Amino acid sequence: SGLSSDHRLASDERLESVNVSRDKWEFSYSDNTGYTFMNPENFENMTLTPELVEDVKDFLSENMVCEILFIEGKAVSVEPPASVTLKVVESPEGVRGDSANNVQKTAKLETGLQLQVPLFIKEGELIKVDTRERKYMGRA
């Protein structure tokens, strides 16, 4: 859940160790069963629930390498790269004469993500997106 808490222990108390690992997996596809990732080392497939991938689904494109955090062998979170390159599939034309500084418009990307981009971005262009801030970074 991402929550943290503080607990005081007596000097003679012991903690049980937890097996935590972070591995790179390649996104393959999504369907009605979930999001399927492949381990590039052994080609093992793993399907994750939509709830687990909810925060990053707008950035996932085929063959993208993500880090998956495992606790006791169970996937608990998916982390995409810090920035991704995505194709603009819908981008309304800018209004003629609209030249104020930093004017933005909403564009729809190949993954369904909608975000603010500069007026000069056109349909079909590839752009870089910051996955942490969910913001346009520049042309790819």
Stockholm file with secondary structure:
# STOCKHOLM 1.0

chainA/1-140         SGLSSDHRLASDERLESVNVSRDKWEFSYSDNTGYTFMNPENFENMTLTPELVEDVKDFLSENMVCEILFIEGKAVSVEPPASVTLKVVESPEGVRGDSANNVQKTAKLETGLQLQVPLFIKEGELIKVDTRERKYMGRA
#=GR chainA/1-140 SS CCCCCCCCCCTTCCCCCCCEEEEEEEEEEEETTEEEEECTTTCCEEEECHHHHTTTGGGCCTTCEEEEEEETTEEEEEECCSEEEEEEEECCCCCTTCCCTTCEEEEEETTSCEEEEETTCCTTCEEEEETTTTEEEEEC
#=GC SS_cons         CCCCCCCCCCTTCCCCCCCEEEEEEEEEEEETTEEEEECTTTCCEEEECHHHHTTTGGGCCTTCEEEEEEETTEEEEEECCSEEEEEEEECCCCCTTCCCTTCEEEEEETTSCEEEEETTCCTTCEEEEETTTTEEEEEC
//
